[in-house]
Amino acid sequence: MFVITYQDIHGSSAKEIAVKFDCSKKYPCTGIKLEDVNLTYHNQAAEASCTNAGGVASGLVQPTSCLHPYTARRELMVDDL
């Protein structure tokens, strides 16, 4: 189960870091899903930044996902209990 899905997002970013998940160590962001996200910065590949964030990516995702897959799996196991 995913808490939030970012799906079919296309366009350009005003900043080089187009995707930023800045979450706390005590309360990390989990269950994030990126699906078919394509963002550029000045017609170049944009960047992603993740701190204490977990989830999965599917389809075309640009910038390359920085989500930590372990955090997503851990949440799935807790939800399955």
DSSP file (Angstrom, degrees, kcal/mol; ACC not computed):
  #  RESIDUE AA STRUCTURE BP1 BP2  ACC     N-H-->O    O-->H-N    N-H-->O    O-->H-N    TCO  KAPPA ALPHA  PHI   PSI    X-CA   Y-CA   Z-CA
    1    1 A M              0   0    0      0, 0.0     2,-0.4     0, 0.0    78,-0.1   0.000 360.0 360.0 360.0 133.9    0.0    0.0    0.0
    2    2 A F        -     0   0    0      1,-0.1    30,-0.2    74,-0.0     3,-0.1  -0.893 360.0-152.3-111.6 141.5    1.3    3.4   -0.9
    3    3 A V  S    S+     0   0    0     28,-1.0     2,-0.4    -2,-0.4    29,-0.2   0.889  81.2  11.2 -76.7 -41.7    0.4    6.6    0.9
    4    4 A I  E     -a   32   0A   0     27,-1.6    29,-2.0    26,-0.1     2,-0.4  -0.999  62.3-159.8-144.9 139.0    0.9    9.0   -2.0
    5    5 A T  E     -a   33   0A   0     -2,-0.4     2,-0.7    27,-0.2    29,-0.2  -0.972   6.1-159.4-120.5 130.0    1.5    8.6   -5.7
    6    6 A Y  E     +a   34   0A   0     27,-3.0    29,-2.9    -2,-0.4     2,-0.4  -0.943  30.4 175.2-103.6 112.0    3.0   11.1   -8.1
    7    7 A Q  E     -a   35   0A   0     -2,-0.7    29,-0.2     1,-0.2    30,-0.1  -0.947  48.2  -1.5-130.7 140.0    1.7   10.1  -11.5
    8    8 A D  E    S+     0   0A   0     27,-1.9     2,-0.5    -2,-0.4    29,-0.2   0.922  74.5 160.0  52.2  55.4    2.0   11.5  -15.1
    9    9 A I  E     +a   37   0A   0     27,-1.1    29,-3.1    26,-0.3     2,-0.3  -0.944   8.6 166.9-109.7 121.6    3.9   14.6  -14.2
   10   10 A H  E     +a   38   0A   0     -2,-0.5     2,-0.3    27,-0.2    29,-0.2  -0.985  22.2  69.6-136.9 142.5    5.7   16.2  -17.1
   11   11 A G  E    S-a   39   0A   0     27,-2.0    29,-1.8    -2,-0.3     2,-0.3  -0.980  70.6 -53.7 152.1-160.6    7.3   19.6  -17.6
   12   12 A S  E     -a   40   0A   0     -2,-0.3     2,-0.3    27,-0.2    29,-0.2  -0.856  38.9-135.4-119.2 153.6   10.2   21.8  -16.6
   13   13 A S        -     0   0    0     27,-3.2    29,-0.4    -2,-0.3     5,-0.1  -0.805  10.1-143.3-108.3 146.8   11.5   22.9  -13.2
   14   14 A A  S    S+     0   0    0     -2,-0.3     2,-0.3    27,-0.1    -1,-0.1   0.635  90.9  50.8 -77.9 -15.0   12.5   26.4  -12.1
   15   15 A K  S    S-     0   0    0      1,-0.1    32,-0.2     2,-0.1    -2,-0.1  -0.896  85.3-122.8-124.6 153.6   15.3   24.8  -10.0
   16   16 A E  S    S+     0   0    0     -2,-0.3    31,-2.7     1,-0.2     2,-1.1   0.878 107.0  63.2 -61.5 -38.2   17.9   22.2  -10.8
   17   17 A I  E     +d   47   0B   0     29,-0.2    31,-0.2     1,-0.2    -1,-0.2  -0.779  65.5 170.2 -89.1 101.6   16.6   19.9   -8.1
   18   18 A A  E     +     0   0B   0     29,-1.8     2,-0.5    -2,-1.1    30,-0.2   0.748  65.0  43.6 -86.7 -26.1   13.1   19.3   -9.4
   19   19 A V  E     +d   48   0B   0     28,-1.5    30,-2.6    -3,-0.1     2,-0.4  -0.981  68.1 170.7-124.6 121.1   12.1   16.5   -7.0
   20   20 A K  E     +d   49   0B   0     -2,-0.5     2,-0.6    28,-0.2    30,-0.2  -0.955  14.7 178.7-138.3 118.3   12.9   17.0   -3.3
   21   21 A F  E     +d   50   0B   0     28,-2.7    30,-2.8    -2,-0.4     2,-0.7  -0.956   9.0 177.6-113.9 108.9   11.8   14.9   -0.4
   22   22 A D  E     +d   51   0B   0     -2,-0.6     2,-0.2    28,-0.2    30,-0.1  -0.830  15.6 166.4-116.5  89.6   13.3   16.3    2.8
   23   23 A C        -     0   0    0     28,-2.4     2,-0.1    -2,-0.7    30,-0.1  -0.680  36.0-102.9-110.6 157.8   11.9   14.2    5.7
   24   24 A S        -     0   0    0      3,-0.7    -1,-0.1    -2,-0.2     5,-0.1  -0.387  19.5-128.9 -78.7 155.6   13.0   13.9    9.3
   25   25 A K  S    S+     0   0    0      1,-0.2    -1,-0.1     2,-0.1    -2,-0.0   0.866 110.7  49.6 -68.8 -36.5   14.9   11.0   10.7
   26   26 A K  S    S+     0   0    0      1,-0.3    -1,-0.2    -3,-0.0    26,-0.0   0.876 126.3  25.1 -70.7 -38.2   12.4   10.4   13.4
   27   27 A Y  S    S-     0   0    0      2,-0.0    -3,-0.7    25,-0.0    -1,-0.3  -0.674  85.3-171.1-127.3  76.1    9.4   10.5   11.0
   28   28 A P        -     0   0    0      0, 0.0     2,-0.5     0, 0.0    25,-0.2  -0.255  30.0-107.7 -67.3 155.3   10.7    9.5    7.6
   29   29 A C  E     + b   0  53A   0     23,-2.0    25,-2.4    22,-0.3     2,-0.3  -0.727  48.7 173.9 -80.6 126.8    8.5    9.7    4.5
   30   30 A T  E     +     0   0A   0     -2,-0.5   -27,-0.2    23,-0.2    25,-0.2  -0.883  46.3  39.4-131.7 163.2    7.4    6.2    3.4
   31   31 A G  E     +     0   0A   0     -2,-0.3   -27,-1.6     1,-0.2   -28,-1.0   0.779  69.7 155.3  73.0  27.7    5.1    4.7    0.9
   32   32 A I  E     -ab   4  55A   0     22,-1.9    24,-2.2   -29,-0.2     2,-0.4  -0.706  22.9-166.3 -88.9 138.1    5.9    7.2   -1.9
   33   33 A K  E     -ab   5  56A   0    -29,-2.0   -27,-3.0    -2,-0.4     2,-0.5  -0.988   6.5-165.4-127.1 124.9    5.4    6.0   -5.5
   34   34 A L  E     +ab   6  57A   0     22,-2.5    24,-2.5    -2,-0.4     2,-0.4  -0.939  14.8 175.8-105.4 124.9    6.7    7.9   -8.5
   35   35 A E  E     -ab   7  58A   0    -29,-2.9   -27,-1.9    -2,-0.5   -26,-0.3  -0.969  62.6 -15.8-137.4 119.8    5.1    6.8  -11.8
   36   36 A D  E    S+     0   0A   0     22,-1.8   -27,-1.1    -2,-0.4     2,-0.5   0.965  80.0 162.2  52.8  62.5    5.8    8.3  -15.2
   37   37 A V  E     +ab   9  61A   0     23,-1.4    25,-3.2    21,-0.2     2,-0.4  -0.960  12.0 175.4-112.3 125.2    7.4   11.5  -14.0
   38   38 A N  E     +ab  10  62A   0    -29,-3.1   -27,-2.0    -2,-0.5     2,-0.4  -0.866   8.2 162.9-137.0 100.4    9.5   13.5  -16.5
   39   39 A L  E     -a   11   0A   0     23,-3.4     7,-1.0    -2,-0.4     2,-0.3  -0.936  12.6-170.0-121.9 140.8   10.9   16.8  -15.4
   40   40 A T  E     -aC  12  45A   0    -29,-1.8   -27,-3.2    -2,-0.4     2,-0.4  -0.804  15.6-144.8-122.9 166.4   13.7   18.9  -17.0
   41   41 A Y  E >  S- C   0  44A   0      3,-2.7     3,-1.3    -2,-0.3   -27,-0.1  -0.957  85.5 -20.8-133.5 113.3   15.7   21.9  -16.0
   42   42 A H  T 3  S-     0   0    0    -29,-0.4     3,-0.1    -2,-0.4    -1,-0.1   0.905 125.8 -55.2  51.8  46.4   16.7   24.3  -18.8
   43   43 A N  T 3  S+     0   0    0      1,-0.2     2,-0.3     0, 0.0    -1,-0.3   0.674 122.6 101.4  61.6  20.5   16.2   21.5  -21.3
   44   44 A Q  E <  S-C   41   0A   0     -3,-1.3    -3,-2.7     1,-0.0    -1,-0.2  -0.797  88.2 -73.9-122.7 167.9   18.6   19.3  -19.4
   45   45 A A  E     -C   40   0A   0     -2,-0.3    -5,-0.2    -5,-0.2     2,-0.1  -0.437  50.0-141.0 -62.4 131.6   18.1   16.4  -17.0
   46   46 A A        -     0   0    0     -7,-1.0     2,-0.3    -2,-0.2    18,-0.3  -0.269  15.6-121.0 -82.0 177.1   16.9   17.7  -13.6
   47   47 A E  E     -d   17   0B   0    -31,-2.7   -29,-1.8   -32,-0.2   -28,-1.5  -0.813  12.4-144.7-120.5 162.3   18.1   16.3  -10.3
   48   48 A A  E     -d   19   0B   0     -2,-0.3     2,-0.4   -31,-0.2   -28,-0.2  -0.941   7.9-164.1-124.8 149.3   16.3   14.6   -7.3
   49   49 A S  E     -d   20   0B   0    -30,-2.6   -28,-2.7    -2,-0.3     2,-0.4  -0.993   7.6-178.4-136.0 127.2   17.2   14.9   -3.6
   50   50 A C  E     -d   21   0B   0     -2,-0.4     2,-0.5   -30,-0.2   -28,-0.2  -0.990   8.3-179.5-130.1 130.6   15.9   12.6   -0.9
   51   51 A T  E    S-d   22   0B   0    -30,-2.8   -28,-2.4    -2,-0.4   -22,-0.3  -0.980  80.7 -18.4-126.4 117.3   16.5   12.7    2.8
   52   52 A N  S    S+     0   0    0     -2,-0.5   -23,-2.0     1,-0.2     2,-0.4   0.910 101.6 135.3  55.1  47.4   14.9    9.9    4.9
   53   53 A A  E     -b   29   0A   0    -25,-0.2    15,-2.5    13,-0.2     2,-0.4  -0.987  31.5-174.3-130.1 136.3   12.4    9.1    2.1
   54   54 A G  E     +e   68   0C   0    -25,-2.4   -22,-1.9    -2,-0.4     2,-0.3  -0.960  25.1  94.9-134.1 149.3   11.4    5.7    0.8
   55   55 A G  E     -b   32   0A   0     13,-0.8     2,-0.3    -2,-0.4    17,-0.3  -0.980  55.6 -79.5 168.0-159.1    9.3    4.3   -1.9
   56   56 A V  E     -b   33   0A   0    -24,-2.2   -22,-2.5    -2,-0.3     2,-0.4  -0.886  21.8-147.2-133.6 162.4    9.3    3.0   -5.5
   57   57 A A  E     +b   34   0A   0     -2,-0.3     2,-0.3   -24,-0.2   -22,-0.2  -0.981  17.2 178.0-129.7 144.0    9.5    4.3   -9.0
   58   58 A S  E     +b   35   0A   0    -24,-2.5   -22,-1.8    -2,-0.4   -21,-0.2  -0.979  48.5   9.4-144.4 157.9    7.9    2.8  -12.1
   59   59 A G  E    S-     0   0A   0     -2,-0.3     2,-0.6   -24,-0.2   -25,-0.0  -0.337 118.1 -15.4  71.2-160.0    7.7    3.7  -15.8
   60   60 A L  E     +     0   0A   0     -2,-0.0   -23,-1.4     2,-0.0     2,-0.5  -0.675  69.9 177.1 -77.2 121.2    9.8    6.6  -17.0
   61   61 A V  E     -b   37   0A   0     -2,-0.6     4,-0.3   -25,-0.2   -23,-0.2  -0.946  10.6-160.2-130.2 111.5   11.1    8.6  -14.0
   62   62 A Q  E    S+b   38   0A   0    -25,-3.2   -23,-3.4    -2,-0.5     2,-0.2  -0.974  78.3  45.0-135.8 118.6   13.4   11.5  -14.8
   63   63 A P  S    S-     0   0    0      0, 0.0   -16,-0.1     0, 0.0     3,-0.1   0.370 113.7-102.4 -72.7 158.6   15.1   12.7  -12.7
   64   64 A T        -     0   0    0    -18,-0.3   -16,-0.2    -2,-0.2    -2,-0.1  -0.247  44.3-100.3 -54.8 135.5   16.2    9.3  -11.5
   65   65 A S        -     0   0    0     -4,-0.3    -1,-0.1     1,-0.1    -8,-0.1  -0.286  31.2-172.1 -61.4 139.5   14.5    8.3   -8.3
   66   66 A C        +     0   0    0     -3,-0.1   -13,-0.2   -17,-0.1    -1,-0.1   0.265  42.4 130.0-110.6   6.5   16.4    8.8   -5.1
   67   67 A L        -     0   0    0      1,-0.1   -13,-0.3   -13,-0.1   -10,-0.1  -0.355  62.6-121.6 -64.6 140.8   13.8    7.1   -3.0
   68   68 A H  B  >  -e   54   0C   0    -15,-2.5     4,-0.9     1,-0.1   -13,-0.8  -0.754  15.6-155.3 -86.4 117.8   15.2    4.3   -0.7
   69   69 A P  H  > S+     0   0    0      0, 0.0     4,-2.1     0, 0.0     5,-0.2   0.799  87.5  65.1 -67.2 -28.0   13.4    1.0   -1.5
   70   70 A Y  H  > S+     0   0    0      1,-0.2     4,-2.6     2,-0.2     5,-0.2   0.904  98.5  53.4 -61.4 -41.2   14.0   -0.5    2.0
   71   71 A T  H  > S+     0   0    0     -3,-0.5     4,-1.7     1,-0.2    -1,-0.2   0.870 108.9  49.9 -62.4 -36.8   11.8    2.1    3.7
   72   72 A A  H  X S+     0   0    0     -4,-0.9     4,-1.9   -17,-0.3    -1,-0.2   0.922 111.4  47.8 -67.5 -43.6    9.0    1.3    1.3
   73   73 A R  H  X S+     0   0    0     -4,-2.1     4,-2.2     1,-0.2    -2,-0.2   0.896 108.3  55.2 -64.5 -40.0    9.3   -2.5    2.0
   74   74 A R  H  X S+     0   0    0     -4,-2.6     4,-2.0     1,-0.2    -1,-0.2   0.912 108.1  48.4 -60.9 -42.1    9.4   -1.9    5.7
   75   75 A E  H  X S+     0   0    0     -4,-1.7     4,-2.6     1,-0.2    -1,-0.2   0.903 108.7  54.1 -64.5 -40.3    6.1    0.0    5.6
   76   76 A L  H  X S+     0   0    0     -4,-1.9     4,-1.4     1,-0.2    -1,-0.2   0.906 108.1  49.6 -60.8 -41.0    4.5   -2.8    3.5
   77   77 A M  H  X S+     0   0    0     -4,-2.2     4,-0.6     2,-0.2    -1,-0.2   0.911 111.1  48.8 -65.8 -41.0    5.5   -5.4    6.1
   78   78 A V  H >< S+     0   0    0     -4,-2.0     3,-1.1     1,-0.2    -2,-0.2   0.912 110.7  51.0 -64.0 -42.4    4.0   -3.3    8.9
   79   79 A D  H 3< S+     0   0    0     -4,-2.6    -1,-0.2     1,-0.2    -2,-0.2   0.782 104.3  59.2 -65.5 -26.6    0.8   -2.8    7.0
   80   80 A D  H 3<        0   0    0     -4,-1.4    -1,-0.2     1,-0.2    -2,-0.2   0.630 360.0 360.0 -78.4 -13.4    0.5   -6.5    6.3
   81   81 A L    <<        0   0    0     -3,-1.1    -1,-0.2    -4,-0.6    -2,-0.1   0.496 360.0 360.0 -69.9 360.0    0.4   -7.4   10.1
